[in-house]
Amino acid sequence: MAKLSWSSIALALFLSVVFAVEVAHAGGEGSLKPEQCASACNYRCSATSHRNPCIEFCNMCCKKCLCVPSGTYGHKEECPCYNNWKTKEGTPKCP
């Protein structure tokens, strides 16, 4: 078995902590306070060309679900309420 140096162990520990922090900040149902919705939605909608409607619907969904998925697209599985809220036509309500 190969010897692990202290620097290798420290690097592995550091990467584990970074990964844990990323997962913890990824969201989750009820992970936001209502006052955090605006900044979370600004980032969520930053890559779309339909920014105003995106921010409007994102804020509405965030206020109900207290969650916004990480990133600018996808990852809705992080927020089941956000993911499952549909329009009357059955399309996703939340961006």
C-alpha positions in Angstrom: 0.0 0.0 0.0 1.4 3.4 -1.0 2.1 6.0 1.7 -0.1 9.0 1.6 1.7 12.3 2.3 0.2 14.9 4.6 -0.3 17.2 1.6 -2.4 14.5 -0.2 -4.5 14.0 2.9 -4.9 17.7 3.4 -6.0 18.1 -0.3 -8.5 15.3 0.0 -9.9 16.8 3.2 -10.1 20.2 1.6 -11.9 18.9 -1.5 -14.4 17.0 0.7 -15.2 20.1 2.7 -15.6 22.2 -0.5 -18.0 19.5 -1.9 -20.0 19.4 1.3 -20.4 23.2 1.3 -21.5 23.2 -2.3 -24.1 20.6 -1.6 -25.3 22.4 1.5 -25.7 25.7 -0.5 -27.4 24.0 -3.4 -30.8 24.7 -2.0 -33.5 22.5 -0.8 -37.1 23.0 0.2 -37.4 25.8 2.6 -33.7 26.7 2.6 -34.2 30.4 1.8 -35.7 33.2 3.7 -38.2 35.4 1.8 -35.7 38.3 1.7 -33.2 36.1 -0.1 -35.5 35.4 -3.0 -34.6 38.5 -5.1 -30.9 37.8 -5.2 -31.4 34.0 -5.8 -33.8 34.8 -8.7 -31.5 37.5 -10.1 -28.8 34.8 -10.5 -31.2 32.1 -11.6 -32.5 34.4 -14.4 -29.2 36.0 -15.4 -28.6 33.8 -18.5 -32.1 34.1 -20.1 -33.2 36.6 -22.8 -36.6 36.7 -21.1 -35.3 38.2 -17.9 -38.3 40.1 -16.6 -40.9 37.3 -16.8 -38.3 34.9 -15.4 -37.6 37.1 -12.4 -41.3 37.6 -11.8 -42.2 33.9 -11.9 -39.0 32.9 -10.0 -39.8 35.3 -7.2 -43.4 34.1 -7.0 -42.2 30.5 -6.8 -39.5 31.3 -4.3 -41.9 33.1 -2.0 -44.2 30.0 -2.0 -41.4 27.3 -1.9 -38.6 29.2 -0.1 -36.2 27.5 -2.6 -34.6 28.3 -5.9 -32.6 25.6 -7.7 -28.8 26.2 -8.1 -27.5 27.5 -11.4 -29.2 29.3 -14.2 -31.0 26.3 -15.7 -32.1 22.9 -14.6 -31.4 21.3 -11.2 -35.1 21.6 -10.3 -35.0 18.3 -8.5 -33.3 20.3 -5.6 -36.7 22.0 -5.0 -39.7 19.6 -5.4 -42.3 22.4 -4.7 -40.6 24.6 -7.3 -40.4 21.7 -9.7 -43.9 20.4 -9.3 -45.8 23.7 -9.5 -47.5 23.7 -12.9 -49.6 26.1 -14.9 -53.2 25.1 -15.7 -51.9 23.9 -19.1 -49.5 21.5 -17.2 -46.3 23.3 -18.1 -43.7 24.3 -15.5 -44.6 27.5 -13.7 -41.2 28.1 -12.2 -38.1 28.9 -14.3 
